[in-house]
């Protein structure tokens, strides 16, 4: 069985995690996409989308800094929830015509990748 200290040695910081790197890329893409949203949405859906997007890598980072894999898993579940929230907000934005089909498809691909990566990391930590 791998100890908590071994996990810390294998993974120096959250910045070593591919899922964190991918989620940072996703945040940058979200900010670019929402830049063209109507100005009257700045404090509405634009703000909600950006907050949900930033929450994904932030919770990965916070969880990785915890002392126990169980705590890390809890933060990964929070990241998964934020990703689900973000996915819903992107569907709404697409339906309202704020984002085009290509942008939505590109984001859907990233969301799918992140869901798989988060799920795999959670599964890995739960078996340790």
C-alpha atoms as a printed R data frame, in Angstrom:
    type eleno elety resid chain resno       x      y       z
1   ATOM     1    CA   UNK     A     1   0.000  0.000   0.000
2   ATOM     2    CA   UNK     A     2   1.276  3.477  -0.872
3   ATOM     3    CA   UNK     A     3   1.515  5.883   2.043
4   ATOM     4    CA   UNK     A     4   0.407  9.516   2.034
5   ATOM     5    CA   UNK     A     5   4.049 10.606   2.124
6   ATOM     6    CA   UNK     A     6   4.814  8.543  -0.979
7   ATOM     7    CA   UNK     A     7   2.061 10.331  -2.899
8   ATOM     8    CA   UNK     A     8   3.594 13.695  -1.924
9   ATOM     9    CA   UNK     A     9   7.028 12.543  -3.129
10  ATOM    10    CA   UNK     A    10   5.684 11.292  -6.482
11  ATOM    11    CA   UNK     A    11   3.707 14.489  -7.065
12  ATOM    12    CA   UNK     A    12   5.701 17.539  -5.984
13  ATOM    13    CA   UNK     A    13   2.902 20.072  -6.557
14  ATOM    14    CA   UNK     A    14  -0.433 20.408  -8.300
15  ATOM    15    CA   UNK     A    15   1.470 21.873 -11.249
16  ATOM    16    CA   UNK     A    16   2.789 18.362 -11.972
17  ATOM    17    CA   UNK     A    17  -0.738 17.073 -12.638
18  ATOM    18    CA   UNK     A    18  -1.855 16.859 -16.275
19  ATOM    19    CA   UNK     A    19  -5.476 17.420 -15.211
20  ATOM    20    CA   UNK     A    20  -4.480 20.716 -13.567
21  ATOM    21    CA   UNK     A    21  -2.569 21.816 -16.688
22  ATOM    22    CA   UNK     A    22  -5.522 20.922 -18.936
23  ATOM    23    CA   UNK     A    23  -7.946 22.786 -16.659
24  ATOM    24    CA   UNK     A    24  -5.735 25.896 -16.796
25  ATOM    25    CA   UNK     A    25  -5.897 25.744 -20.606
26  ATOM    26    CA   UNK     A    26  -9.676 25.406 -20.339
27  ATOM    27    CA   UNK     A    27  -9.906 28.549 -18.170
28  ATOM    28    CA   UNK     A    28  -7.944 30.548 -20.753
29  ATOM    29    CA   UNK     A    29 -10.257 29.321 -23.496
30  ATOM    30    CA   UNK     A    30 -13.340 30.196 -21.417
31  ATOM    31    CA   UNK     A    31 -12.087 33.734 -20.894
32  ATOM    32    CA   UNK     A    32 -11.481 34.164 -24.631
33  ATOM    33    CA   UNK     A    33 -14.909 32.778 -25.538
34  ATOM    34    CA   UNK     A    34 -16.787 34.879 -22.967
35  ATOM    35    CA   UNK     A    35 -14.964 38.055 -24.021
36  ATOM    36    CA   UNK     A    36 -17.450 38.398 -26.881
37  ATOM    37    CA   UNK     A    37 -20.566 37.867 -24.724
38  ATOM    38    CA   UNK     A    38 -23.011 40.805 -24.571
39  ATOM    39    CA   UNK     A    39 -21.934 43.510 -22.116
40  ATOM    40    CA   UNK     A    40 -25.249 43.219 -20.247
41  ATOM    41    CA   UNK     A    41 -24.216 39.646 -19.339
42  ATOM    42    CA   UNK     A    42 -20.961 40.734 -17.657
43  ATOM    43    CA   UNK     A    43 -22.459 40.330 -14.171
44  ATOM    44    CA   UNK     A    44 -24.744 37.507 -15.230
45  ATOM    45    CA   UNK     A    45 -23.801 34.375 -17.107
46  ATOM    46    CA   UNK     A    46 -20.321 35.652 -18.070
47  ATOM    47    CA   UNK     A    47 -19.373 35.995 -14.420
48  ATOM    48    CA   UNK     A    48 -20.933 32.632 -13.505
49  ATOM    49    CA   UNK     A    49 -19.098 30.836 -16.314
50  ATOM    50    CA   UNK     A    50 -15.756 32.350 -15.417
51  ATOM    51    CA   UNK     A    51 -16.162 31.569 -11.716
52  ATOM    52    CA   UNK     A    52 -17.103 27.937 -12.417
53  ATOM    53    CA   UNK     A    53 -14.148 27.586 -14.819
54  ATOM    54    CA   UNK     A    54 -11.637 29.018 -12.327
55  ATOM    55    CA   UNK     A    55 -13.051 26.739  -9.633
56  ATOM    56    CA   UNK     A    56 -11.920 23.599 -11.487
57  ATOM    57    CA   UNK     A    57  -8.109 24.094 -11.322
58  ATOM    58    CA   UNK     A    58  -8.392 25.959  -8.011
59  ATOM    59    CA   UNK     A    59  -9.969 22.968  -6.271
60  ATOM    60    CA   UNK     A    60  -7.456 20.595  -7.841
61  ATOM    61    CA   UNK     A    61  -4.676 22.785  -6.467
62  ATOM    62    CA   UNK     A    62  -6.219 23.124  -3.018
63  ATOM    63    CA   UNK     A    63  -6.930 19.405  -2.756
64  ATOM    64    CA   UNK     A    64  -3.424 18.445  -3.782
65  ATOM    65    CA   UNK     A    65  -2.089 20.536  -0.926
66  ATOM    66    CA   UNK     A    66  -4.031 18.529   1.644
67  ATOM    67    CA   UNK     A    67  -2.342 15.907   3.792
68  ATOM    68    CA   UNK     A    68  -4.507 12.914   2.964
69  ATOM    69    CA   UNK     A    69  -5.698 11.352  -0.296
70  ATOM    70    CA   UNK     A    70  -9.287 11.289   1.064
71  ATOM    71    CA   UNK     A    71  -9.236 15.080   1.342
72  ATOM    72    CA   UNK     A    72  -7.749 15.394  -2.137
73  ATOM    73    CA   UNK     A    73 -10.534 13.179  -3.516
74  ATOM    74    CA   UNK     A    74 -13.158 15.442  -1.926
75  ATOM    75    CA   UNK     A    75 -11.698 18.487  -3.703
76  ATOM    76    CA   UNK     A    76 -11.566 16.553  -6.979
77  ATOM    77    CA   UNK     A    77 -15.285 15.852  -6.580
78  ATOM    78    CA   UNK     A    78 -15.844 19.590  -6.100
79  ATOM    79    CA   UNK     A    79 -13.865 20.225  -9.316
80  ATOM    80    CA   UNK     A    80 -16.071 17.692 -11.105
81  ATOM    81    CA   UNK     A    81 -19.159 19.496  -9.830
82  ATOM    82    CA   UNK     A    82 -17.830 22.845 -11.041
83  ATOM    83    CA   UNK     A    83 -17.094 21.289 -14.420
84  ATOM    84    CA   UNK     A    84 -20.682 20.002 -14.636
85  ATOM    85    CA   UNK     A    85 -21.959 23.467 -13.729
86  ATOM    86    CA   UNK     A    86 -19.730 25.007 -16.404
87  ATOM    87    CA   UNK     A    87 -20.883 22.515 -19.023
88  ATOM    88    CA   UNK     A    88 -24.506 23.466 -18.274
89  ATOM    89    CA   UNK     A    89 -23.753 27.183 -18.550
90  ATOM    90    CA   UNK     A    90 -22.034 26.644 -21.905
91  ATOM    91    CA   UNK     A    91 -25.107 24.785 -23.213
92  ATOM    92    CA   UNK     A    92 -27.285 27.722 -22.112
93  ATOM    93    CA   UNK     A    93 -24.894 30.216 -23.736
94  ATOM    94    CA   UNK     A    94 -24.933 28.223 -26.971
95  ATOM    95    CA   UNK     A    95 -28.736 28.092 -26.940
96  ATOM    96    CA   UNK     A    96 -28.798 31.879 -26.479
97  ATOM    97    CA   UNK     A    97 -26.453 32.330 -29.446
98  ATOM    98    CA   UNK     A    98 -23.551 33.669 -27.370
99  ATOM    99    CA   UNK     A    99 -21.180 30.948 -28.604
100 ATOM   100    CA   UNK     A   100 -21.035 29.228 -31.967
101 ATOM   101    CA   UNK     A   101 -21.065 25.514 -32.785
102 ATOM   102    CA   UNK     A   102 -17.274 25.262 -33.160
103 ATOM   103    CA   UNK     A   103 -16.625 26.927 -29.806
104 ATOM   104    CA   UNK     A   104 -19.148 24.641 -28.121
105 ATOM   105    CA   UNK     A   105 -17.681 21.529 -29.755
106 ATOM   106    CA   UNK     A   106 -14.147 22.535 -28.747
107 ATOM   107    CA   UNK     A   107 -15.282 23.115 -25.168
108 ATOM   108    CA   UNK     A   108 -17.238 19.839 -25.125
109 ATOM   109    CA   UNK     A   109 -14.048 18.000 -26.095
110 ATOM   110    CA   UNK     A   110 -12.091 19.671 -23.290
111 ATOM   111    CA   UNK     A   111 -14.881 18.977 -20.786
112 ATOM   112    CA   UNK     A   112 -14.955 15.310 -21.799
113 ATOM   113    CA   UNK     A   113 -11.184 15.032 -21.393
114 ATOM   114    CA   UNK     A   114 -11.292 16.715 -17.990
115 ATOM   115    CA   UNK     A   115 -14.137 14.506 -16.742
116 ATOM   116    CA   UNK     A   116 -12.125 11.423 -17.725
117 ATOM   117    CA   UNK     A   117  -8.922 12.753 -16.145
118 ATOM   118    CA   UNK     A   118 -10.646 13.725 -12.892
119 ATOM   119    CA   UNK     A   119 -12.409 10.370 -12.727
120 ATOM   120    CA   UNK     A   120  -9.151  8.512 -13.304
121 ATOM   121    CA   UNK     A   121  -7.321 10.480 -10.625
122 ATOM   122    CA   UNK     A   122 -10.143  9.948  -8.138
123 ATOM   123    CA   UNK     A   123 -10.152  6.214  -8.879
124 ATOM   124    CA   UNK     A   124  -6.364  6.090  -8.487
125 ATOM   125    CA   UNK     A   125  -6.399  7.898  -5.139
126 ATOM   126    CA   UNK     A   126  -9.249  5.774  -3.797
127 ATOM   127    CA   UNK     A   127  -7.335  2.558  -4.422
128 ATOM   128    CA   UNK     A   128  -4.219  3.772  -2.607
